[in-house]
Amino acid sequence: MPLCLERAGAVPLTVDITVSDIKSGEDFLGPLLPHTSRIIRLRLAGYPSVEAVTNDLPGFFDSPMPNLTSLELQQTTEPTELFPPSEAPVPSVFQNVAKLESLCLTRTPLYPTLFSIPSLRELKLLGYTNLFNFGAFIGFLRSNLNLELVVLDIQFVADSVKIPRGRATIPLSRLQHLSITCSKAIDSKGLLSYISLPRGIRIEVISNLSDQSVMVDSFLPSPPTPIEKLLAPITTFKTRVTPRELRLFGNGSTFTFRSIQFTMGALWEWAKFPTTAAREFHTNVHPYTYSDIRLFKAVMGRLPALEILAVSQTEFPVGLLSALTEEPVLCPALKTIAFFDCKIGSNTVKQLGEAIAKRRDSTAARLHRVVIVNSTGTLLDVTSIRQLRESVPCVEVRVDDKLPDLS
């Protein structure tokens, strides 16, 4: 290793150390110590506490790392204090953070030296089971206002979560991506209420709550005005039943909600948002009963500007298509219908033909494109394709693992 380091000259170094792999008495760090000033990325994993790192890696942190920009620490045990007091001794691992741009901590305490790092752009806090005090965490965010990416898998003390009155209090104007994984809806609600969300941001809320039914609006600010204003106008809705997912696109921003818990209300929770400007609607809803189909017709009636309807992994798409044969015509701007891994047979083709004919005889825009994609290679027969092409100018049939860009 010494020869390789010398030959590398001034090339920046990335160091990845798993403490459990260190053999007793092994001095593998010795040759590295003269070159610590070249380390720009450091990852340490497998240690019980940050205090133990100094003992396991003697002399390593006594050498300066003035160019360190990325630090990842994976602690195996929960810390006794998530926010140690300012008078507590600071482990040497946190002595080289002045130029940090990326910080990823797993079950690792947040020492005072991690506050107010002007260069910090990325923050990931993962795998914590101990509860954070909400006020202390808000103070931590407020001290690092240049963050561009924040990924959180943490929980808060229930009584500590507060919803601010008036304007949001943390102006993270550079934030581009915010991901929150939580087991309590109030945790997401509190954070989204406190952060001033800039245009163009990607927001992701993941619920790992499995013991009760949850709805997306319980994870949003109440009322959800900040999210709605951020996305307005919402132009694309993507909803999945299994696995449960809701994605909204608009105004250059995106909002995603995922949950491991299925609830019947999740079929239509997207309709709680403003839908009049939506141009695309993607769904894998399975309308098995008449009441399901009737409800789907009702929500389709709230999509007057819809141009693209994409249906995925639905065994009976004919139930959805029946909404397009209604009088008066629903979704009068509809131009494209796409199917991905759907069971499409002669009944589906017949229903689609009826919908196209009715729309052609009305004032609605003419449907001009049908896209059928199957990932297994099971496609429509030649006769059905010919029937579609007699009704629709453009029919695309392909084998692929996803739908193409439909816009």
N, C-alpha and C positions, 0 to 999 in steps of 0.2 A: 504493500500500500504506500509506503513512503516514496518509492520511485514514481508511482502513478501520480501522486499529489504534486511532486516536483515538476513532472512533465506537463501537468495541467496548467502550470503557470498561474495566471490571475483569473482563471475561469471560475465563476460563482459555483458554490457547492450546495447540494441538497443532501441533508443528513436524515436518515430514517433509522431510529433505534427502538427495538422492542426489548425492554429490560429483562423480561423472562428468558430471553435467549442468551443473555450474557453469562458466560461461564466464570465460575469462581476463580479469581486470581488472574483473569485474562486482561492484559493491558492493550486492548485494541484501539483505545483512544489516544494513546501516547503519540503516535505519528500524526494524528489529526490536530493536536493542540496548537502547533505553530501556524495552522491555517484557519483558525476559527474566524478570523476577520473576513474570510471569503464566504462564510455560510450565509445564505439568503433564505433558505427554507429548512425548518427543523421540525421533525415529528418524533415525539416520545410516547411510547405506549407500553402498557403492561406493568406499571408501577403502582403501589398501593396508595401513595400520596406524593404531592410535590415535594414535601420535606425529605422524602426518602430518595429522591432523584440525586441529590448532592452526594449522598453516601454511596449510591450505586455507581455514580460517574464522577469519581474524585478528580478535582482539578478542572473539569470540563467547563463549568460556568465561571470559573475564576478568570478565564481568558475572555477578552472582549469580543462581542459579536455586533459591531456597529452597523453592519449592513443587513441584519436580520429583518426580513419583510413578511415572513409567513411562519407562524408558530401553531403547532397542533399538539395538544396534550390529552392523552387518554388515560384517566385514572381508573383503577379497578374498584375502588371502594368510595362510598359517599363521604364527602367532607363533613366534619362536625359543624362548620360554619361556612355558609355559602358566600357571605360578605365579611371576611375577617376585619376587625377594627384597625384603624390607622396605626395604633401603637403596636400591633402584632408584628413580629419579625417577618420580613418578606423573603421567601425562598429565593435563592440565587437564580433560579430558572426564569424569574420575572424581572431580572435586572437589565435585560437587553431588548426592551420593547419600544424604545423611543421612535423607531421608524417602521413599526409594524403596519402592514396593510391588510393582512388576513390573520384572524385569530379563531381557532376552532378548539373548543374545550368540551371534554366529556367527563362529567362528574368531578369537575375541578373547581376549586373556590376562585372567586373573583377578588383578587387583592387590589388595594388602592392604586397600585401602579398601572392597572389596566384602565383606570378612569382617565379621560381627557387625553387620548392619544390622537393628535391632529391628523396623522396619516392613515388611521384605521378606516378601511373601506368594507371589509367583510367580517361578519361576526356569526359564528355558529356555536350554539349551546345545546348539547345533545345528551340524552340518556340519564337525566336527573330524575330521581324519585323524591328526594327531599324537597320541601316546599319553599319557594322564594317568597320573600316579602315584596309585595307589589310596588310599594312606594320606593323601596331601595332599588328595585330593578328599573323603575321609571327614571330615577336619578342617574343610574348607570347609562341608560340610553341618552338622556339629556346631555351627558358629558361627552358624548361621541356623535356629534351632529353631522359628520361627513360620511356616515355609513351609506353604502350603496346596496349591500346584500345582507339580509338578516334572516337566519334560519334558527328557529327556536323549538326545542322539544323539552319544555319545562312545565311546572305546575306552580300555582300561587296559593298562599294561605288564603282561605276563602274570605275571611273577614277583612283582608287587607286590600282587596280589589275595589277600587273606587271608579265611578264614572264621572268624568269632569263636567262641570257646568260651563256652558258657553263654548268658546273656541278651543280646539285641540292645543295641547301645551308643548308638544315636541315637534319642532319644524325640521323633520328629516328631508330636506329639499332635494337631496341627491339620491334618495332611496329608489332603487329600480326593482328590487325583488324582496318580498316579505313572505316568509313561510312560517306558519304557526301550527304545531301539533299539540293537541291538548285533550284532556279527558273531562274537562268542565267547560261548558259553553261560556261561562262568565269570564274565563281567562282570555279567550279570543275577543269577547265583547269589550272588555276593559282596555286591552292593548289597541284595538282598532279605533276606540273612542279617543285615546290619548295621542295618537300619532297623526300629524298632518300629512296626508297622503298626496304626493305629487302626481301630476299627470304622467301617464306612460308607465306606471308601476304595474308589476305582476304580483298579485296577492293570492296566497294559497293558504287555506284553512283545512286542516286534517283532523277529524274527530276520531279518536281511538276509544270512544265511549261505547261499550257493548252491552250494558245492562239495562238500557232504556231507550225508547224511541226519541230521536232528536230531529229538529227541523233547522234548516239553514238560518232562518231569521233569528234564532236564539243565540247564534254566534256573532251576529252583526251589531253595530251600534244601534241603539233604540231611540228614535226611529232610524232606519238604515240610510238616512239622507246622505251622509258622506260617501258611501259606496255608490249610491245611485248618481250623485252629482259627478263623481269621478269617471263613471262609465258612460254618462249620457252623451249622445244617444247610444243605447245598446243595439248593436247591429247583428250580433250572432249569439244564439243560444245553443249549447251542446249539453245534453242530459243523458245520463246512463242510469239504468236501474240496478244492474249487477255487472261489475261492482258499482256502487252508488257514487255518482259524480255529477256535479253541475259546474259548467264553465260559461262565463259571460264575457263577451268582447265588445268594447266600444271606446271611442275617444282615445285610441292608442293604448288603452289599459286592459288588463284581464283580471277576472276574479274566478278562482276555482275553489269549490268545496267538495271534499271527499269524506266519506264515512264508511266504517265497516258495518254499521247498523242499518238494515233496511227498514223503511217505514212506508206504508201505502201513500201517505201524503207526499213522499218524495217524488212521485210520478209527476206532480204538477206544481212543485214549489217554485219552479222557474217563472210561473205565471204571476207571481207576487211582484215581479219587477216590471217596469214600463216596457211594453212590447210593441208599441205602434210603429217604431222605426226598424224593427228586426227584419233583416234581409235573408238570414240563414237560420234554419232550425234543424239540428241533428238530434236524433233520439233512437233508443233501442227499447222503447215502450212495447209491452206485450199485451195488446187488447184482447183478452180472452172472453170477456162477457159483454153483453149489450150495454151495461152501465159504463164500462170502461170506454167503449167506442163513443157513446153519447158524450161523455166528459171530454174525450179528445176532440170531438167536433166543437165543443164549447170553447176550448182553449185555442183551437185553430181559428176560430172567429175573432180572436184578439190579435191576429197577425196580418193586418191589412196590407203591409208592404212586403210580405214574404215573397222572395224570388227563388229560393233554393230549399227544398225539403230532402233531407238525407235520413234514411232509415237503415239501422244496423241490427243484425243478429235477431231478427224478428221472424218467428215461425209463421205468423198469420198476417202478413202485411196487407192483405185484402181488407182487414178491419180498419186500418188507417186510411186506405184509399177511398173508403166509402164516404169519408168526410168531404172529399173533393167532388162528390156528385150531388151535394146539397144544393137546394135552391133557397135563397139566392146564393150565388157562387161565393165560396169562401176563398180567402187568399187570392184575390183577383190578379195580383201581379206575378203569380207563380210561373216560372219559366223552366225550371229544372227539377227533376225527381231522381234521386240516386238511391240505390240499394247496395248494402254490403253484407255478404253472408246471410242473405234472407232466403226463405223458402218460397221461391217464385215458381208458380205453376200456371196452368191454363186459366184458373179462376182469377189469379192476379192480373194476368194479361187482359182478360175480358173486362175486369173492373177498371183497369187503367184506361182501356179503350173507351169505356163509357164516360169516364171522367173527362177525357180529352175531347170527346164529342160534345158534351154539355158545355164545356168551357169555350169551345170554338163557336158555338151558337149564341154565346152571351157576349157581354162587353168586356169580359176578362181577357187578359193577355194570353196569347196562344202558347201552350206548353210546347217547347221546341227541342227539349233534350231529356233523354232518359239514360242514366248510367247504371250499369249492373256489374258489380265486382264480386268475385268469389275467391276466397283464399284456398279452397280445396280443389278447384278445377271443375266443380259441378256447375255447369252453366245451362242456360236456356237452350231448348231444342231449336233447330233451324226454322221450323214452322212458326213458333212463337215470336222469334226475332223478326221474321218477315211481317207478321201481323202488326208488331209495334212500329216497324218502319213505314207501314201504310198510314199510320196516324201521326207519327212524330218525325220531324225532319232529321234529327240527329239521335242515333241509338248507339251507345258505346257498351260493349261487352268485353270484359277482360278478367284475367286471373292475376290477383295481386293480394298483398296482405293489408291493404288499406285503400280508402277512397282517394282518388286524385284531388287536386285542388279544383273546387267547383266554381270558384268566383270568376 
